[in-house]
Amino acid sequence: MKRASREGKIFDAALKLFAQYGYKKTTLEDVAGECGMTPGNIYFYVKNKKDLYEKTVRNALDRWRASVAEAVANEKSAPEKFAVMARRSFEYLSDRGDITAILSRDPDIFTLSPGEDRFRDINEGAMRIMEDILAQGVREKSFHKMNVGHAAEFLFSVYIMFLIRAYVKKEGENVKRTFQEGLGLILRGLCRKAPDGRNGRYAGSKPIKRA
């Protein structure tokens, strides 16, 4: 069995057990038994239980990101890509009870503060997917001109907030309906006509003057 395949087997087993029993009650011996290995085999891939947990969560998040990237790649226009990206990103967890169980026990996996993000590289990869879509939309002139980096950071923060409400705090169907309404609002725009009449700009879109 190739190393990548064996790692995947270990992470799948660990994800199942961490979700079912939590971090404290899950042992390396449990994981080894679940995937038909000896504890000694596990140590070829991880340093200890904490390392196994972090790598298991990282693997799950990376698969989530890959699923979104694959869905986006099937679309052509920037608006279509953006809509698919948003829906796929948000709905991915709806049938992943293993990941949501871990999130309930470890809500700090999601954070609005980059400095506290344990999985920053993966989230930055997700941000790049969004930035690429926004940049494509600007090039196609289907989106307004914008600072793509700042816009992506804002939208990603909103997305994380909804993930926390839906899958960590479990606030119910109303959060999902609110997310869908917000997605429509982002794609349509808030103003039907710009108040100042200047090519779709409005007073609130002017750069904030720094003191």
C-alpha positions in Angstrom: 0.0 0.0 0.0 1.4 3.4 -1.0 2.1 5.9 1.8 -0.6 8.4 0.6 -3.2 5.6 0.6 -2.2 4.4 4.0 -2.2 7.9 5.4 -5.7 8.4 4.0 -6.9 5.2 5.7 -5.4 6.3 9.0 -7.0 9.8 8.8 -10.4 8.3 7.8 -10.3 6.0 10.8 -9.2 8.8 13.1 -11.8 11.1 11.9 -14.5 8.5 12.6 -13.2 7.9 16.1 -12.5 11.5 17.1 -16.0 12.4 15.9 -17.6 9.5 17.9 -15.7 9.6 21.1 -13.9 12.9 21.2 -10.2 13.7 21.5 -9.7 12.7 25.1 -11.3 9.3 24.8 -9.7 8.3 21.5 -6.3 6.6 21.7 -3.7 5.8 19.0 -4.4 2.1 19.8 -8.1 2.7 18.9 -7.2 4.2 15.6 -4.6 1.5 14.8 -7.3 -1.2 15.5 -9.9 0.6 13.4 -7.6 0.6 10.3 -6.1 -2.9 10.9 -2.6 -1.7 11.9 -0.4 -1.9 15.0 0.2 1.2 17.1 3.8 1.1 15.9 2.7 1.5 12.3 0.8 4.7 13.2 4.0 6.2 14.5 5.5 6.1 11.0 3.0 8.7 10.1 2.4 10.9 13.2 4.4 11.9 16.3 1.7 11.5 18.9 -2.1 11.7 19.4 -2.1 15.5 19.1 -0.2 15.3 15.8 -2.7 12.7 14.6 -5.6 14.9 15.5 -4.2 18.0 13.8 -3.3 16.1 10.6 -6.7 14.4 10.6 -8.5 17.7 10.8 -6.2 19.2 8.2 -6.9 16.3 5.9 -10.6 16.8 6.3 -10.4 20.5 5.6 -8.2 19.9 2.6 -10.7 17.5 1.1 -13.4 20.1 1.7 -11.4 22.7 -0.2 -10.7 20.3 -3.0 -14.4 19.5 -3.4 -15.2 23.2 -3.8 -12.4 23.7 -6.3 -13.6 20.7 -8.3 -17.2 22.1 -8.4 -16.0 25.5 -9.4 -13.9 24.1 -12.2 -17.0 22.8 -13.9 -18.4 26.4 -14.4 -17.3 29.0 -16.9 -18.5 32.5 -15.9 -17.4 34.3 -12.7 -21.0 34.7 -11.4 -21.7 31.0 -11.9 -18.4 30.0 -10.3 -19.1 32.3 -7.3 -22.6 30.9 -6.7 -21.3 27.3 -6.9 -18.4 28.1 -4.7 -20.6 29.6 -2.0 -23.2 26.9 -2.1 -20.8 24.0 -2.2 -18.6 25.5 0.6 -21.6 26.0 2.9 -23.6 22.8 2.1 -20.6 20.5 2.2 -21.0 19.9 5.9 -24.7 19.2 5.7 -24.1 15.5 5.3 -20.7 15.3 7.1 -21.7 14.4 10.6 -18.1 13.4 11.4 -16.7 16.8 10.7 -19.6 18.7 12.4 -19.2 16.5 15.5 -15.5 17.5 15.7 -16.4 21.1 15.2 -18.9 21.0 18.0 -16.1 19.8 20.4 -13.4 22.0 18.9 -15.1 25.2 17.7 -11.8 27.0 17.5 -11.1 25.2 14.2 -13.1 28.2 12.8 -11.9 31.6 13.7 -12.3 35.1 12.4 -8.8 36.1 13.5 -6.0 35.1 11.1 -3.5 35.2 13.9 -5.4 32.4 15.8 -6.0 30.2 12.7 -4.4 26.8 13.2 -5.1 25.9 9.6 -4.3 29.2 8.0 -2.6 27.7 4.9 -5.7 25.7 4.0 -8.0 28.7 4.5 -5.7 30.9 2.5 -6.0 28.3 -0.3 -9.8 28.7 -0.1 -9.3 32.4 -0.2 -7.3 32.1 -3.4 -10.2 30.3 -5.0 -12.4 33.2 -4.2 -9.8 35.8 -5.3 -9.4 34.1 -8.6 -13.2 34.2 -9.2 -13.4 37.8 -8.2 -10.5 38.7 -10.5 -12.1 36.8 -13.4 -15.3 38.7 -12.8 -13.5 42.0 -12.9 -11.7 41.0 -16.2 -15.0 39.9 -17.7 -16.7 43.1 -16.5 -19.4 41.0 -14.8 -18.2 42.3 -11.4 -17.5 45.9 -10.4 -13.8 46.9 -10.2 -12.6 46.2 -6.7 -9.6 45.4 -4.5 -9.8 41.7 -4.9 -7.8 40.9 -1.8 -9.9 43.1 0.5 -13.1 41.9 -1.0 -12.2 38.3 -0.6 -11.2 38.8 3.0 -14.5 40.5 3.8 -16.6 37.8 2.0 -14.6 35.0 3.6 -15.2 36.5 7.1 -18.9 36.5 6.4 -18.8 32.9 5.2 -16.9 31.8 8.3 -19.5 33.5 10.5 -22.3 31.6 8.9 -20.4 28.3 9.2 -20.0 29.0 12.9 -23.7 29.8 13.3 -24.9 26.8 11.2 -22.5 24.0 12.2 -21.0 25.0 15.5 -23.8 26.8 17.3 -26.4 24.8 15.3 -28.9 27.7 15.0 -31.1 25.8 12.6 -32.7 26.2 9.1 -33.1 29.9 9.5 -29.4 30.4 9.2 -29.3 28.5 6.0 -32.1 30.5 4.6 -30.4 33.7 5.6 -27.2 32.5 3.9 -29.1 31.9 0.7 -30.7 35.3 0.8 -27.3 36.9 1.5 -25.8 35.1 -1.4 -28.5 36.4 -3.7 -27.9 39.9 -2.3 -24.2 39.7 -3.0 -24.7 38.6 -6.6 -27.5 41.1 -7.3 -26.1 44.1 -5.4 -28.0 46.1 -2.8 -28.8 49.2 -4.9 -31.0 49.0 -7.9 -29.6 52.4 -9.1 -26.6 54.2 -7.7 -27.8 57.4 -5.8 -25.1 59.6 -7.4 -25.7 58.2 -10.9 -22.0 57.7 -11.6 -21.6 54.4 -13.4 -22.8 52.2 -10.6 -20.9 53.9 -7.8 -22.5 55.2 -4.7 -21.4 57.4 -1.8 -20.6 54.4 0.4 -18.2 52.9 -2.1 -15.7 55.7 -1.8 -12.5 54.8 0.0 -12.5 55.5 3.7 -10.2 58.4 4.5 -7.6 57.5 7.2 -7.0 60.0 10.0 
